[in-house]
Every structure is written in C-alpha cells, then in structure tokens.
C-alpha cells in the first residue's frame, strides 16, 4: 500500500529518525518521475561494471620507436622517439599521460633488447 498505491495517488510518506512518519500530497507525475529516477539509480548501482578495454598486446620484437605508431585510434602525433604527443582528437597530451607512455616505452625497450640478445 505504502510504496505502490499511495504514490500513484500522489501521497508521499517519509520516515523520521524517531520512528514516526510524515506524509504530504504532491502531483502524482512528480512522484512517478522521482520513483523512476530512484529505480534507475538503483539499477545503475547494482548492474555489473564492464571491464576496461584490454590493452593491445605488443609483440616483444616490435621496435620501441614503433610501439605506439600503430595506435592511430588513440594518438595522432608522435615525437622523434615514437612517443605520442597528441591524442586522436589532436589535443596535446598532459604531462602525466606523456610520462606514463614514456615509462611504458622504456619497459618495452628493455623487453625488446632482452629478446634481441642485447643488454639493456
């Protein structure tokens, strides 16, 4: 009755901390919109989260300077070492993003040199 019938009639019942309840009469359409918003929020919280897209695996024999050049859907411009400087939309990458990419490149370079038989 309280959660199904009364809201359809525009009656809102609110529980108080002291165990009592108050009620008010409002437009039934407003109550329906609020109820739909609550249900959507609850569904969003309870739905399983989608995992982030998997990073493309880089072959160990790919030269470090070509590591990011194949990812044209993510990056549009590169420096002389092959590290991206601009994202796909043409915006300059942040300093932290660029540092992260440099670390990835250095890690890949160590793997590449190990596979090629050279010492890093």
N, C-alpha and C positions, 0 to 999 in steps of 0.2 A: 504494500500500500504506500509506504513512505517513499520508496525510491522509484516506483513505476507509475502509480496512479496520480499521486499528488503533483508531481512535476508536470504532467500533462495538463493539469488544471491550472497551473501557474502558482502553486503553493510550494515555497521553499522552506525546508526545515533545517535549522542549523543547530548542532550540538554545542553546548557550552562546556567549559572546563569543570564546572561544579556539578555536572551530571544533568542539568536541566537542558531544555531545548527551546529555541525561539522559532517563530515562523513568520513568513511575510508573503504577501501576494504580489506577484510580478507578472509581466506579459509571458504567456506560455512559450512564445517564439524565442524569447531571450533564454529561458530555461533550457529549451531544446538545443540552442547553439552552445550554451555553456556545457551541457552534458556531452554533446558531440566532441567538443574540444577536449574535455577530460578523457573521454574514451580514446581519442586519437593519441593523446599524450601517454596514456597507459599502454596502448598498443606499441608505440614507439619505444617505450622503456623495456617492454617485455619481448620485443622481437629480437631474434639473434642478429648480432652485428656481422656485417660482411667483412671478411678479412681484407687487408690491404692488397692491392695487386702485387703479384710476385715480381721481383726484380728480374730483369732479363739476365740469364746466366752468361757470363763472359768466358769464352774459351781461354785456357791458360796460354795458348800460343798466339793470341791476338796481341799485337804490339801495343804498348801503353798509350802511344800517341793516337791510336785509332779506337781506343776503348769507348769513348763517348760519341764519336762521329756518326755511328750507326743509329743513334737515338735521336733522329730528327723530329720525332713527335714530342720530345721533351726540350730540346735545345736547338737554337738557330745559329749561334756564332761561337767560335772557339778561338783560343789563343794559339800561339805557336807550338805549345806543347800538347795541344789537343784537349785542353781543359775547357769546358763550356764557360762562356762569359755572359750569354743572354739566354733567356728561356724561349720557348716556342713562340710566344707572343711578341718577342723582340725586346722585352724588358730586361734591364740589367739585373743579374743575379745578386743577391745580398752577399755580404762578405762571409757570413757564417755558412751559407749554402756553398759558396765557392771553396771555402776551407774544407768542408765535408767532402766535396768532389775531389779536391787535391789529395786528401787522405786516402780516398778510395783508389785513386790513380797510383799513389805510392805503394799501397798494398798490392795492387795488381802488378805493378812493376817488379816487386820482389818475387812474386809468384812466377812471372814471365821469365825473369833471369834465372830462377831456380830450374825451370823446365828446360830452358835453353842450355843449361850447364854452366852458366856464368855465375860468379858470386855477386850478390847484391852490394 
